[in-house]
Amino acid sequence: MTTLTFAARKTVLKVIKIYQKTLSFDHGFFSFLFPDGFCRFHPTCSDYGYAAIEKYGVFRGGAKAIWRVLRCNPFSKGGFDPLK
């Protein structure tokens, strides 16, 4: 893994952690509004994205995370959807 790849991965993971601690309805300041959780999926989309980027890298993991977020809509059933 090159230094640039490692730095990009760490930066994106840090951004996800900051999002989770601040704006996320499942992890952040507003989590008290939704005691049962806000995300339709388990693990949450941000947890899924973090794990995908950590395992597959910024491009492939990012694509998996984006696809997961696109599937999170009112017509989706949600449920347990682990990283494969």
N, CA, C and O atoms as CSV, one atom per row, in Angstrom:
chain,resi,resn,atom,element,x,y,z
A,1,MET,N,N,0.847,-1.165,0.000
A,1,MET,CA,C,0.000,0.000,0.000
A,1,MET,C,C,0.897,1.234,0.000
A,1,MET,O,O,1.801,1.358,0.826
A,2,THR,N,N,0.642,2.122,-0.914
A,2,THR,CA,C,1.464,3.323,-0.996
A,2,THR,C,C,1.055,4.318,0.085
A,2,THR,O,O,-0.011,4.203,0.691
A,3,THR,N,N,1.916,5.283,0.308
A,3,THR,CA,C,1.661,6.298,1.321
A,3,THR,C,C,0.434,7.130,0.967
A,3,THR,O,O,-0.354,7.479,1.846
A,4,LEU,N,N,0.267,7.448,-0.311
A,4,LEU,CA,C,-0.880,8.229,-0.756
A,4,LEU,C,C,-2.181,7.468,-0.535
A,4,LEU,O,O,-3.166,8.046,-0.075
A,5,THR,N,N,-2.196,6.190,-0.856
A,5,THR,CA,C,-3.377,5.357,-0.657
A,5,THR,C,C,-3.721,5.261,0.826
A,5,THR,O,O,-4.883,5.376,1.215
A,6,PHE,N,N,-2.705,5.050,1.638
A,6,PHE,CA,C,-2.911,4.951,3.077
A,6,PHE,C,C,-3.459,6.260,3.633
A,6,PHE,O,O,-4.374,6.247,4.457
A,7,ALA,N,N,-2.913,7.382,3.195
A,7,ALA,CA,C,-3.365,8.690,3.670
A,7,ALA,C,C,-4.801,8.970,3.232
A,7,ALA,O,O,-5.589,9.510,4.008
A,8,ALA,N,N,-5.145,8.610,2.009
A,8,ALA,CA,C,-6.510,8.818,1.520
A,8,ALA,C,C,-7.503,7.983,2.319
A,8,ALA,O,O,-8.572,8.470,2.689
A,9,ARG,N,N,-7.155,6.737,2.584
A,9,ARG,CA,C,-8.031,5.856,3.350
A,9,ARG,C,C,-8.236,6.398,4.762
A,9,ARG,O,O,-9.367,6.456,5.246
A,10,LYS,N,N,-7.163,6.790,5.415
A,10,LYS,CA,C,-7.257,7.314,6.784
A,10,LYS,C,C,-8.068,8.609,6.827
A,10,LYS,O,O,-8.821,8.835,7.774
A,11,THR,N,N,-7.920,9.455,5.816
A,11,THR,CA,C,-8.662,10.711,5.771
A,11,THR,C,C,-10.156,10.457,5.625
A,11,THR,O,O,-10.960,11.065,6.332
A,12,VAL,N,N,-10.531,9.572,4.723
A,12,VAL,CA,C,-11.949,9.262,4.519
A,12,VAL,C,C,-12.534,8.615,5.771
A,12,VAL,O,O,-13.658,8.936,6.158
A,13,LEU,N,N,-11.804,7.722,6.401
A,13,LEU,CA,C,-12.288,7.086,7.631
A,13,LEU,C,C,-12.466,8.117,8.741
A,13,LEU,O,O,-13.414,8.030,9.521
A,14,LYS,N,N,-11.577,9.077,8.816
A,14,LYS,CA,C,-11.681,10.136,9.825
A,14,LYS,C,C,-12.919,10.991,9.575
A,14,LYS,O,O,-13.609,11.371,10.521
A,15,VAL,N,N,-13.208,11.297,8.306
A,15,VAL,CA,C,-14.400,12.075,7.959
A,15,VAL,C,C,-15.664,11.318,8.373
A,15,VAL,O,O,-16.601,11.924,8.893
A,16,ILE,N,N,-15.701,10.012,8.149
A,16,ILE,CA,C,-16.856,9.212,8.553
A,16,ILE,C,C,-17.024,9.250,10.070
A,16,ILE,O,O,-18.145,9.396,10.556
A,17,LYS,N,N,-15.940,9.123,10.823
A,17,LYS,CA,C,-16.010,9.177,12.287
A,17,LYS,C,C,-16.517,10.532,12.774
A,17,LYS,O,O,-17.313,10.599,13.711
A,18,ILE,N,N,-16.056,11.614,12.138
A,18,ILE,CA,C,-16.527,12.951,12.506
A,18,ILE,C,C,-18.023,13.069,12.224
A,18,ILE,O,O,-18.766,13.615,13.040
A,19,TYR,N,N,-18.469,12.561,11.074
A,19,TYR,CA,C,-19.893,12.567,10.754
A,19,TYR,C,C,-20.685,11.799,11.804
A,19,TYR,O,O,-21.722,12.272,12.270
A,20,GLN,N,N,-20.202,10.613,12.179
A,20,GLN,CA,C,-20.910,9.799,13.158
A,20,GLN,C,C,-21.033,10.507,14.508
A,20,GLN,O,O,-22.071,10.412,15.162
A,21,LYS,N,N,-20.003,11.201,14.921
A,21,LYS,CA,C,-20.017,11.860,16.230
A,21,LYS,C,C,-20.803,13.163,16.245
A,21,LYS,O,O,-21.153,13.657,17.317
A,22,THR,N,N,-21.086,13.729,15.075
A,22,THR,CA,C,-21.757,15.024,15.048
A,22,THR,C,C,-23.155,14.964,14.436
A,22,THR,O,O,-24.132,15.238,15.132
A,23,LEU,N,N,-23.276,14.623,13.189
A,23,LEU,CA,C,-24.535,14.755,12.463
A,23,LEU,C,C,-25.402,13.500,12.402
A,23,LEU,O,O,-26.589,13.593,12.091
A,24,SER,N,N,-24.847,12.357,12.686
A,24,SER,CA,C,-25.565,11.094,12.528
A,24,SER,C,C,-26.731,10.985,13.511
A,24,SER,O,O,-26.576,11.281,14.696
A,25,PHE,N,N,-27.894,10.562,13.020
A,25,PHE,CA,C,-29.049,10.330,13.883
A,25,PHE,C,C,-28.911,9.038,14.681
A,25,PHE,O,O,-29.652,8.827,15.641
A,26,ASP,N,N,-27.987,8.183,14.306
A,26,ASP,CA,C,-27.779,6.929,15.027
A,26,ASP,C,C,-26.648,7.004,16.040
A,26,ASP,O,O,-26.671,6.279,17.034
A,27,HIS,N,N,-25.654,7.866,15.813
A,27,HIS,CA,C,-24.467,7.896,16.669
A,27,HIS,C,C,-24.209,9.249,17.316
A,27,HIS,O,O,-23.572,9.308,18.368
A,28,GLY,N,N,-24.679,10.324,16.727
A,28,GLY,CA,C,-24.262,11.667,17.116
A,28,GLY,C,C,-25.157,12.359,18.124
A,28,GLY,O,O,-25.823,11.719,18.938
A,29,PHE,N,N,-25.156,13.683,18.051
A,29,PHE,CA,C,-25.897,14.527,18.984
A,29,PHE,C,C,-27.394,14.247,18.969
A,29,PHE,O,O,-28.054,14.360,20.002
A,30,PHE,N,N,-27.931,13.888,17.822
A,30,PHE,CA,C,-29.371,13.729,17.670
A,30,PHE,C,C,-29.866,12.309,17.918
A,30,PHE,O,O,-31.031,12.011,17.652
A,31,SER,N,N,-29.017,11.439,18.414
A,31,SER,CA,C,-29.413,10.041,18.618
A,31,SER,C,C,-30.517,9.906,19.662
A,31,SER,O,O,-31.252,8.918,19.651
A,32,PHE,N,N,-30.650,10.877,20.564
A,32,PHE,CA,C,-31.713,10.811,21.569
A,32,PHE,C,C,-33.095,10.951,20.936
A,32,PHE,O,O,-34.089,10.537,21.534
A,33,LEU,N,N,-33.174,11.521,19.750
A,33,LEU,CA,C,-34.456,11.673,19.064
A,33,LEU,C,C,-34.984,10.347,18.522
A,33,LEU,O,O,-36.190,10.175,18.345
A,34,PHE,N,N,-34.077,9.421,18.264
A,34,PHE,CA,C,-34.445,8.121,17.688
A,34,PHE,C,C,-33.832,7.003,18.532
A,34,PHE,O,O,-32.798,6.451,18.158
A,35,PRO,N,N,-34.455,6.660,19.667
A,35,PRO,CA,C,-33.856,5.658,20.562
A,35,PRO,C,C,-33.732,4.269,19.923
A,35,PRO,O,O,-32.862,3.489,20.310
A,36,ASP,N,N,-34.587,3.958,18.954
A,36,ASP,CA,C,-34.510,2.660,18.278
A,36,ASP,C,C,-33.634,2.707,17.044
A,36,ASP,O,O,-33.482,1.697,16.357
A,37,GLY,N,N,-33.058,3.852,16.751
A,37,GLY,CA,C,-32.218,4.002,15.570
A,37,GLY,C,C,-32.981,4.611,14.417
A,37,GLY,O,O,-34.208,4.534,14.354
A,38,PHE,N,N,-32.253,5.208,13.519
A,38,PHE,CA,C,-32.844,5.892,12.376
A,38,PHE,C,C,-32.630,5.121,11.087
A,38,PHE,O,O,-33.492,5.136,10.209
A,39,CYS,N,N,-31.503,4.451,10.961
A,39,CYS,CA,C,-31.159,3.749,9.729
A,39,CYS,C,C,-32.037,2.510,9.552
A,39,CYS,O,O,-32.362,1.825,10.522
A,40,ARG,N,N,-32.410,2.233,8.321
A,40,ARG,CA,C,-33.228,1.056,8.010
A,40,ARG,C,C,-32.427,-0.241,8.068
A,40,ARG,O,O,-32.991,-1.323,8.232
A,41,PHE,N,N,-31.123,-0.123,7.934
A,41,PHE,CA,C,-30.269,-1.295,7.867
A,41,PHE,C,C,-29.475,-1.478,9.156
A,41,PHE,O,O,-29.262,-0.535,9.918
A,42,HIS,N,N,-29.051,-2.696,9.374
A,42,HIS,CA,C,-28.112,-2.998,10.460
A,42,HIS,C,C,-26.962,-3.772,9.851
A,42,HIS,O,O,-27.222,-4.810,9.242
A,43,PRO,N,N,-25.741,-3.364,9.963
A,43,PRO,CA,C,-25.233,-2.164,10.616
A,43,PRO,C,C,-25.649,-0.901,9.871
A,43,PRO,O,O,-26.061,-0.956,8.713
A,44,THR,N,N,-25.537,0.231,10.549
A,44,THR,CA,C,-25.945,1.491,9.932
A,44,THR,C,C,-25.120,1.751,8.672
A,44,THR,O,O,-24.067,1.146,8.471
A,45,CYS,N,N,-25.603,2.638,7.846
A,45,CYS,CA,C,-24.917,2.943,6.588
A,45,CYS,C,C,-23.512,3.493,6.827
A,45,CYS,O,O,-22.586,3.171,6.083
A,46,SER,N,N,-23.349,4.314,7.852
A,46,SER,CA,C,-22.017,4.863,8.115
A,46,SER,C,C,-21.072,3.785,8.653
A,46,SER,O,O,-19.886,3.783,8.321
A,47,ASP,N,N,-21.582,2.879,9.471
A,47,ASP,CA,C,-20.748,1.762,9.938
A,47,ASP,C,C,-20.360,0.853,8.768
A,47,ASP,O,O,-19.222,0.394,8.673
A,48,TYR,N,N,-21.315,0.607,7.894
A,48,TYR,CA,C,-21.070,-0.201,6.703
A,48,TYR,C,C,-20.017,0.451,5.813
A,48,TYR,O,O,-19.090,-0.210,5.344
A,49,GLY,N,N,-20.169,1.751,5.587
A,49,GLY,CA,C,-19.214,2.483,4.762
A,49,GLY,C,C,-17.825,2.479,5.372
A,49,GLY,O,O,-16.834,2.324,4.659
A,50,TYR,N,N,-17.744,2.649,6.675
A,50,TYR,CA,C,-16.451,2.631,7.367
A,50,TYR,C,C,-15.778,1.269,7.185
A,50,TYR,O,O,-14.598,1.190,6.845
A,51,ALA,N,N,-16.543,0.200,7.416
A,51,ALA,CA,C,-15.979,-1.147,7.282
A,51,ALA,C,C,-15.579,-1.452,5.839
A,51,ALA,O,O,-14.544,-2.074,5.599
A,52,ALA,N,N,-16.394,-1.017,4.885
A,52,ALA,CA,C,-16.100,-1.278,3.475
A,52,ALA,C,C,-14.832,-0.562,3.037
A,52,ALA,O,O,-14.001,-1.144,2.340
A,53,ILE,N,N,-14.678,0.686,3.435
A,53,ILE,CA,C,-13.483,1.441,3.058
A,53,ILE,C,C,-12.258,0.900,3.774
A,53,ILE,O,O,-11.168,0.864,3.202
A,54,GLU,N,N,-12.424,0.487,5.001
A,54,GLU,CA,C,-11.311,-0.094,5.750
A,54,GLU,C,C,-10.841,-1.408,5.111
A,54,GLU,O,O,-9.643,-1.688,5.058
A,55,LYS,N,N,-11.793,-2.205,4.631
A,55,LYS,CA,C,-11.461,-3.510,4.059
A,55,LYS,C,C,-11.030,-3.432,2.592
A,55,LYS,O,O,-10.047,-4.064,2.206
A,56,TYR,N,N,-11.757,-2.662,1.767
A,56,TYR,CA,C,-11.545,-2.669,0.327
A,56,TYR,C,C,-10.818,-1.446,-0.229
A,56,TYR,O,O,-10.379,-1.462,-1.379
A,57,GLY,N,N,-10.687,-0.397,0.566
A,57,GLY,CA,C,-10.040,0.811,0.067
A,57,GLY,C,C,-11.051,1.868,-0.313
A,57,GLY,O,O,-12.259,1.637,-0.270
A,58,VAL,N,N,-10.547,3.027,-0.684
A,58,VAL,CA,C,-11.397,4.182,-0.918
A,58,VAL,C,C,-12.308,3.983,-2.137
A,58,VAL,O,O,-13.491,4.316,-2.066
A,59,PHE,N,N,-11.799,3.460,-3.231
A,59,PHE,CA,C,-12.604,3.376,-4.449
A,59,PHE,C,C,-13.618,2.236,-4.406
A,59,PHE,O,O,-14.815,2.470,-4.576
A,60,ARG,N,N,-13.163,1.024,-4.185
A,60,ARG,CA,C,-14.089,-0.112,-4.168
A,60,ARG,C,C,-15.003,-0.054,-2.940
A,60,ARG,O,O,-16.209,-0.275,-3.055
A,61,GLY,N,N,-14.441,0.239,-1.775
A,61,GLY,CA,C,-15.238,0.367,-0.555
A,61,GLY,C,C,-16.186,1.550,-0.629
A,61,GLY,O,O,-17.320,1.472,-0.158
A,62,GLY,N,N,-15.723,2.649,-1.221
A,62,GLY,CA,C,-16.583,3.814,-1.404
A,62,GLY,C,C,-17.753,3.521,-2.320
A,62,GLY,O,O,-18.866,3.994,-2.090
A,63,ALA,N,N,-17.500,2.735,-3.364
A,63,ALA,CA,C,-18.583,2.350,-4.278
A,63,ALA,C,C,-19.611,1.483,-3.556
A,63,ALA,O,O,-20.814,1.650,-3.758
A,64,LYS,N,N,-19.147,0.560,-2.719
A,64,LYS,CA,C,-20.063,-0.266,-1.934
A,64,LYS,C,C,-20.881,0.586,-0.972
A,64,LYS,O,O,-22.078,0.358,-0.798
A,65,ALA,N,N,-20.237,1.566,-0.347
A,65,ALA,CA,C,-20.931,2.447,0.601
A,65,ALA,C,C,-21.972,3.301,-0.113
A,65,ALA,O,O,-23.084,3.470,0.387
A,66,ILE,N,N,-21.622,3.837,-1.273
A,66,ILE,CA,C,-22.574,4.652,-2.038
A,66,ILE,C,C,-23.764,3.815,-2.475
A,66,ILE,O,O,-24.902,4.279,-2.413
A,67,TRP,N,N,-23.516,2.588,-2.917
A,67,TRP,CA,C,-24.614,1.705,-3.332
A,67,TRP,C,C,-25.537,1.411,-2.154
A,67,TRP,O,O,-26.755,1.339,-2.322
A,68,ARG,N,N,-24.967,1.242,-0.967
A,68,ARG,CA,C,-25.765,1.002,0.233
A,68,ARG,C,C,-26.643,2.210,0.557
A,68,ARG,O,O,-27.820,2.049,0.878
A,69,VAL,N,N,-26.086,3.403,0.478
A,69,VAL,CA,C,-26.857,4.618,0.761
A,69,VAL,C,C,-27.969,4.795,-0.276
A,69,VAL,O,O,-29.070,5.225,0.068
A,70,LEU,N,N,-27.697,4.474,-1.519
A,70,LEU,CA,C,-28.725,4.583,-2.555
A,70,LEU,C,C,-29.875,3.600,-2.328
A,70,LEU,O,O,-31.013,3.874,-2.708
A,71,ARG,N,N,-29.579,2.469,-1.714
A,71,ARG,CA,C,-30.637,1.493,-1.422
A,71,ARG,C,C,-31.471,1.886,-0.209
A,71,ARG,O,O,-32.535,1.309,0.013
A,72,CYS,N,N,-31.017,2.842,0.569
A,72,CYS,CA,C,-31.732,3.282,1.768
A,72,CYS,C,C,-32.753,4.335,1.354
A,72,CYS,O,O,-32.444,5.525,1.288
A,73,ASN,N,N,-33.953,3.890,1.082
A,73,ASN,CA,C,-35.021,4.788,0.655
A,73,ASN,C,C,-36.340,4.305,1.250
A,73,ASN,O,O,-36.389,3.211,1.812
A,74,PRO,N,N,-37.400,5.084,1.141
A,74,PRO,CA,C,-38.676,4.693,1.749
A,74,PRO,C,C,-39.257,3.389,1.204
A,74,PRO,O,O,-40.082,2.761,1.867
A,75,PHE,N,N,-38.845,2.979,0.022
A,75,PHE,CA,C,-39.382,1.757,-0.571
A,75,PHE,C,C,-38.563,0.521,-0.218
A,75,PHE,O,O,-38.934,-0.597,-0.575
A,76,SER,N,N,-37.461,0.722,0.474
A,76,SER,CA,C,-36.593,-0.378,0.866
A,76,SER,C,C,-37.054,-0.987,2.186
A,76,SER,O,O,-37.458,-0.275,3.106
A,77,LYS,N,N,-36.988,-2.289,2.263
A,77,LYS,CA,C,-37.385,-2.988,3.485
A,77,LYS,C,C,-36.322,-2.837,4.583
A,77,LYS,O,O,-36.653,-2.808,5.769
A,78,GLY,N,N,-35.054,-2.741,4.189
A,78,GLY,CA,C,-33.974,-2.623,5.177
A,78,GLY,C,C,-33.639,-3.982,5.757
A,78,GLY,O,O,-33.762,-5.000,5.075
A,79,GLY,N,N,-33.217,-4.006,7.013
A,79,GLY,CA,C,-32.903,-5.250,7.697
A,79,GLY,C,C,-31.402,-5.455,7.848
A,79,GLY,O,O,-30.614,-4.521,7.697
A,80,PHE,N,N,-31.022,-6.686,8.146
A,80,PHE,CA,C,-29.627,-7.037,8.365
A,80,PHE,C,C,-28.923,-7.176,7.022
A,80,PHE,O,O,-29.334,-7.977,6.182
A,81,ASP,N,N,-27.871,-6.405,6.820
A,81,ASP,CA,C,-27.133,-6.392,5.559
A,81,ASP,C,C,-25.656,-6.260,5.858
A,81,ASP,O,O,-25.117,-5.154,5.825
A,82,PRO,N,N,-24.984,-7.372,6.149
A,82,PRO,CA,C,-23.556,-7.288,6.503
A,82,PRO,C,C,-22.672,-7.043,5.284
A,82,PRO,O,O,-23.089,-7.248,4.144
A,83,LEU,N,N,-21.474,-6.609,5.542
A,83,LEU,CA,C,-20.479,-6.418,4.484
A,83,LEU,C,C,-20.013,-7.779,4.007
A,83,LEU,O,O,-19.690,-8.650,4.815
A,84,LYS,N,N,-19.977,-7.962,2.698
A,84,LYS,CA,C,-19.562,-9.257,2.145
A,84,LYS,C,C,-18.213,-9.139,1.504
A,84,LYS,O,O,-17.691,-10.124,0.980
